[in-house]
Amino acid sequence: MSYQTPSQALEVLYEIKKSKFHSFAACAPDRETAMELLAQKKAQYPDARHHCWAYLLGRPDMPVSVACSDDGEPSGTAGKPILNVLQHKDVGDVMLIVTRYFGGIKLGAGGLVRAYSSAAQQVMENLGVTQHISLDEITVNADFKHEQFIRHWVTQQQGEVSDCQYSHQVTMTVALPSPEIDAFTAMCRNQGISLIPKT
C-alpha cells in the first residue's frame, strides 16, 4: 500500500490580530522523530508561548498512531484543530507544529481554533509530498547462480535486498511492494528457488 509523505520540511508564517503562528510540517516516520522535531522548534523559538502540535504516523487512512497537544492553550483549541487538518490531507508520517507568539489581542476559543486550523492548513497546502511505498519482506534460499538474477528482479520492482547470508546456499531477505509478492513467489517456484515461511 503506497501513500504520500512529506518530501521536505516546510515552515509558513500566519499572522492574525498581531499574533504570529509559525506552522511547520515535516516527515516523521515514528514518535521519536516527531518529538525530536518538536525539541528543535522549541530551541529555535525559545521565547514563544506555545508550541502546539499533532502527528499522524503511518497510512493516512489507517494510521498506526495519532497524537496532539494544546501546550497550554485552552483545551481543544490547538492540538485537535491541527490534527483535524492532518486527518483530511491524505498525507502520512507527518508532524505538524504551530508555534505561537501572542500579539496582545485575545482571540477567544473560537478564534484560536480558526487560527490554528488556518495555520495548519496553509503549511499543508504548500507542503511537497512524495509517494511512500510500503514493502513486504520475504526470505528465500537460492543457489549462488540465482543471486544476481534475484537482485536484478527485485530492483526492477522498486524493492530491495535487506539481508543476505551465505552458507552452502544463499539466504536472501527481500522487501518488495505488496502487489509484487505474488509475482516474485511464482518466479521463485519456476526457478526452483525455495521460499522460507515466516516464523
RODO-2510 file (C-alpha; in nm, 4 decimals, decimal comma):
residues 199
     n   res          X          Y          Z
     1     m     0,0000     0,0000     0,0000
     2     s     0,1541     0,3318    -0,1019
     3     y     0,0736     0,6693     0,0493
     4     q     0,2045     1,0249     0,0420
     5     t     0,4592     1,1554     0,2930
     6     p     0,6252     1,4990     0,3219
     7     s     0,9198     1,5208     0,0809
     8     q     1,0861     1,8015     0,2783
     9     a     1,0227     2,0205     0,5803
    10     l     0,8306     2,3454     0,5344
    11     e     0,7542     2,6436     0,7579
    12     v     0,4897     2,9082     0,6899
    13     l     0,4086     3,2247     0,8896
    14     y     0,0418     3,3096     0,9533
    15     e    -0,0492     3,6362     1,1266
    16     i    -0,3828     3,7350     1,2801
    17     k    -0,4529     4,0256     1,5200
    18     k    -0,0781     4,0689     1,5854
    19     s    -0,0407     3,7048     1,6959
    20     k     0,2177     3,5174     1,4894
    21     f     0,1720     3,1482     1,4128
    22     h     0,4778     2,9716     1,2739
    23     s     0,3446     2,6468     1,1293
    24     f     0,5963     2,3758     1,0477
    25     a     0,5428     2,0341     0,8891
    26     a     0,7947     1,7563     0,8248
    27     c     0,8199     1,3826     0,7729
    28     a     0,8101     1,1784     1,0953
    29     p     0,8045     0,8002     1,0473
    30     d     0,7894     0,7450     1,4273
    31     r     0,7136     0,9211     1,7571
    32     e     1,0854     0,9674     1,8391
    33     t     1,1387     1,1685     1,5192
    34     a     0,8237     1,3742     1,5874
    35     m     0,9429     1,4604     1,9403
    36     e     1,2901     1,5481     1,8053
    37     l     1,1315     1,7927     1,5597
    38     l     0,9330     1,9452     1,8482
    39     a     1,2516     1,9873     2,0558
    40     q     1,4196     2,1610     1,7594
    41     k     1,1296     2,4072     1,7247
    42     k     1,1364     2,4819     2,0992
    43     a     1,5095     2,5529     2,0679
    44     q     1,4527     2,7705     1,7590
    45     y     1,1741     2,9748     1,9265
    46     p     1,2606     2,9579     2,2991
    47     d     1,0605     3,2728     2,3857
    48     a     0,7348     3,1592     2,2205
    49     r     0,4369     3,0982     2,4500
    50     h     0,3012     2,7845     2,2855
    51     h     0,4327     2,5023     2,0675
    52     c     0,1130     2,3173     1,9760
    53     w     0,1369     2,0066     1,7613
    54     a    -0,0181     1,6969     1,6110
    55     y     0,1204     1,3968     1,4298
    56     l    -0,0189     1,1179     1,2156
    57     l     0,2062     0,8142     1,1743
    58     g     0,1636     0,5506     0,9039
    59     r    -0,1018     0,5447     0,6348
    60     p    -0,3390     0,8455     0,6389
    61     d    -0,6465     0,6210     0,6043
    62     m    -0,5314     0,3740     0,8751
    63     p    -0,2712     0,5482     1,0932
    64     v    -0,0584     0,3447     1,3324
    65     s    -0,0692     0,6324     1,5797
    66     v    -0,2072     0,9860     1,6156
    67     a    -0,1479     1,2375     1,8949
    68     c    -0,1823     1,6096     1,9616
    69     s    -0,1095     1,8719     2,2272
    70     d    -0,2559     2,2152     2,3134
    71     d     0,0655     2,3058     2,5021
    72     g    -0,1065     2,5425     2,7445
    73     e    -0,3713     2,6827     2,5103
    74     p    -0,7331     2,6269     2,6279
    75     s    -0,8249     2,2595     2,5909
    76     g    -0,9244     2,1582     2,2379
    77     t    -0,8358     2,4932     2,0745
    78     a    -0,4997     2,3994     1,9174
    79     g    -0,3906     2,0333     1,9050
    80     k    -0,7284     1,8961     1,7884
    81     p    -0,7758     2,1546     1,5094
    82     i    -0,4203     2,0810     1,3851
    83     l    -0,4882     1,7053     1,3942
    84     n    -0,8196     1,7606     1,2167
    85     v    -0,6352     1,9266     0,9260
    86     l    -0,3901     1,6330     0,9087
    87     q    -0,6747     1,3798     0,9026
    88     h    -0,8210     1,5447     0,5918
    89     k    -0,4997     1,5799     0,3914
    90     d    -0,4178     1,2263     0,2686
    91     v    -0,0569     1,2546     0,3898
    92     g     0,1009     1,0068     0,6338
    93     d     0,4135     1,0057     0,8554
    94     v     0,3707     1,3769     0,9261
    95     m     0,4409     1,6007     1,2269
    96     l     0,2867     1,9494     1,2297
    97     i     0,3936     2,2066     1,4885
    98     v     0,2393     2,5519     1,5272
    99     t     0,4470     2,7904     1,7380
   100     r     0,2528     3,0939     1,8614
   101     y     0,3742     3,4378     1,9602
   102     f     0,0927     3,6238     2,1387
   103     g     0,0361     3,9699     1,9921
   104     g    -0,1559     4,1225     2,2851
   105     i    -0,5080     4,0796     2,1439
   106     k    -0,7038     3,7810     2,2762
   107     l    -0,8603     3,5678     2,0049
   108     g    -1,1101     3,3754     2,2221
   109     a    -1,1653     2,9986     2,1983
   110     g    -1,3368     3,0103     1,8571
   111     g    -1,0717     3,2467     1,7226
   112     l    -0,7931     3,0185     1,8425
   113     v    -0,9499     2,7132     1,6755
   114     r    -0,9788     2,9072     1,3475
   115     a    -0,6256     3,0480     1,3758
   116     y    -0,4595     2,7118     1,4470
   117     s    -0,6678     2,5454     1,1728
   118     s    -0,5708     2,8154     0,9210
   119     a    -0,2019     2,7983     1,0149
   120     a    -0,2017     2,4173     0,9794
   121     q    -0,3985     2,4378     0,6541
   122     q    -0,1523     2,6845     0,4975
   123     v     0,1557     2,4739     0,5618
   124     m    -0,0157     2,1535     0,4419
   125     e    -0,1371     2,3192     0,1204
   126     n     0,2193     2,4188     0,0308
   127     l     0,3953     2,1052     0,1543
   128     g     0,5767     1,8973    -0,1069
   129     v     0,4916     1,5269    -0,0913
   130     t     0,6452     1,2072    -0,2196
   131     q     0,4967     0,8620    -0,2695
   132     h     0,5870     0,6185     0,0089
   133     i     0,5604     0,2535    -0,0918
   134     s     0,5268     0,0055     0,1909
   135     l     0,7310    -0,3089     0,1382
   136     d     0,6650    -0,6672     0,2492
   137     e     0,9550    -0,8951     0,3370
   138     i     1,0040    -1,2450     0,2033
   139     t     1,3017    -1,4797     0,2587
   140     v     1,4344    -1,7299     0,0046
   141     n     1,7036    -1,9972    -0,0168
   142     a     1,8725    -1,9964    -0,3558
   143     d     2,1727    -2,1391    -0,5353
   144     f     2,4592    -1,8932    -0,5831
   145     k     2,3868    -1,8817    -0,9574
   146     h     2,0447    -1,7257    -0,8809
   147     e     2,1702    -1,4432    -0,6575
   148     q     2,2309    -1,1803    -0,9305
   149     f     1,9067    -1,2746    -1,1059
   150     i     1,7079    -1,2240    -0,7825
   151     r     1,8851    -0,8933    -0,7070
   152     h     1,8094    -0,7659    -1,0587
   153     w     1,4439    -0,8771    -1,0438
   154     v     1,3890    -0,7145    -0,7032
   155     t     1,5494    -0,3834    -0,8128
   156     q     1,3290    -0,3744    -1,1239
   157     q     1,0198    -0,3885    -0,8988
   158     q     1,1339    -0,0966    -0,6721
   159     g     1,2255    -0,3458    -0,3977
   160     e     1,5457    -0,4024    -0,2041
   161     v     1,7560    -0,6871    -0,0680
   162     s     1,7537    -0,6217     0,3082
   163     d     1,9685    -0,9173     0,4183
   164     c     2,1950    -1,1770     0,2564
   165     q     2,3669    -1,4716     0,4278
   166     y     2,5962    -1,7270     0,2685
   167     s     2,6395    -2,0934     0,3604
   168     h     2,6029    -2,3878     0,1174
   169     q     2,3298    -2,1715    -0,0387
   170     v     2,2487    -1,8027    -0,0268
   171     t     1,9644    -1,6949     0,2057
   172     m     1,8193    -1,3642     0,0918
   173     t     1,5591    -1,1475     0,2590
   174     v     1,3962    -0,9181     0,0052
   175     a     1,1492    -0,6355     0,0601
   176     l     0,9004    -0,5786    -0,2198
   177     p     0,5917    -0,3642    -0,2780
   178     s     0,2922    -0,5753    -0,1692
   179     p     0,1453    -0,6172    -0,5229
   180     e     0,4744    -0,7761    -0,6443
   181     i     0,4876    -1,0546    -0,3824
   182     d     0,2724    -1,2995    -0,5808
   183     a     0,4761    -1,2492    -0,8997
   184     f     0,8004    -1,2971    -0,7028
   185     t     0,6677    -1,6153    -0,5392
   186     a     0,5671    -1,7569    -0,8796
   187     m     0,9042    -1,6628    -1,0311
   188     c     1,0890    -1,8386    -0,7448
   189     r     0,8837    -2,1564    -0,7888
   190     n     0,9590    -2,1602    -1,1643
   191     q     1,3315    -2,1238    -1,0969
   192     g     1,3402    -2,3874    -0,8204
   193     i     1,4164    -2,1265    -0,5525
   194     s     1,2731    -2,2261    -0,2160
   195     l     1,0715    -1,9793    -0,0071
   196     i     1,1230    -1,9763     0,3697
   197     p     0,7909    -1,9434     0,5556
   198     k     0,7636    -1,6615     0,8067
   199     t     0,8058    -1,7855     1,1631
***
